[in-house]
Amino acid sequence: DMAGAIEGMVAGLAARLEQNPNDPEGWVRLVRAYTVLGRMDKRDAALTRARALYKDQPSVLTALDDATRVPAP
């Protein structure tokens, strides 16, 4: 089932970032995925962590903020 596969990929990305958090693009993908899936609690937790990791990198912070917006259908 497609939903299960997507959930599995997102969970895998989250686990990988826990092991190796030095991946700004991965954090952006994770925040976007949680946003699209409607998992706002997990999105907010990932966003808080990523913002702390990349607080001195404005371009990453902008990408993270952009990832919190659900794309128009």
C-alpha positions as CSV (number, residue, x, y, z in Angstrom):
1,D,0.0,0.0,0.0
2,M,1.3,3.4,-1.0
3,A,0.6,5.2,2.3
4,G,2.5,2.6,4.2
5,A,5.5,2.9,1.8
6,I,5.5,6.6,2.2
7,E,5.3,6.4,6.0
8,G,8.2,3.9,5.9
9,M,10.4,6.2,3.8
10,V,9.7,9.2,6.1
11,A,10.4,7.1,9.1
12,G,13.7,5.9,7.5
13,L,14.7,9.5,6.8
14,A,13.9,10.5,10.3
15,A,16.0,7.6,11.7
16,R,18.9,8.5,9.4
17,L,18.9,12.1,10.5
18,E,19.0,11.0,14.1
19,Q,22.2,9.1,13.4
20,N,23.7,11.8,11.1
21,P,22.0,15.1,11.7
22,N,24.5,17.0,9.5
23,D,22.2,17.0,6.4
24,P,20.3,20.2,5.9
25,E,18.6,19.0,2.8
26,G,17.4,15.9,4.6
27,W,15.9,18.1,7.3
28,V,14.1,20.2,4.7
29,R,12.7,17.0,3.1
30,L,11.6,15.6,6.5
31,V,9.8,18.8,7.4
32,R,8.1,19.0,4.0
33,A,7.1,15.3,4.3
34,Y,5.6,15.7,7.8
35,T,3.8,18.9,6.5
36,V,2.2,17.1,3.5
37,L,1.3,14.1,5.7
38,G,-0.4,16.4,8.2
39,R,1.9,15.3,11.1
40,M,2.3,18.7,12.6
41,D,3.6,17.5,15.9
42,K,6.4,15.6,14.3
43,R,6.9,18.5,11.8
44,D,7.3,21.0,14.7
45,A,9.7,18.7,16.5
46,A,11.9,18.2,13.4
47,L,11.7,22.0,12.7
48,T,12.8,22.9,16.2
49,R,15.8,20.5,16.0
50,A,16.8,21.6,12.5
51,R,16.5,25.3,13.4
52,A,18.8,24.8,16.3
53,L,21.3,22.9,14.2
54,Y,21.3,25.5,11.4
55,K,20.7,28.7,13.4
56,D,23.6,30.4,11.7
57,Q,22.7,29.4,8.1
58,P,19.9,31.7,6.9
59,S,19.5,29.9,3.6
60,V,18.7,26.6,5.4
61,L,16.3,28.4,7.8
62,T,14.5,29.9,4.8
63,A,14.2,26.5,3.1
64,L,12.9,25.0,6.4
65,D,10.3,27.7,6.6
66,D,9.3,27.1,3.0
67,A,8.9,23.4,3.7
68,T,6.2,24.1,6.3
69,R,3.8,25.4,3.6
70,V,1.6,22.7,2.0
71,P,1.9,23.0,-1.8
72,A,-1.3,24.0,-3.6
73,P,-3.0,21.1,-5.4
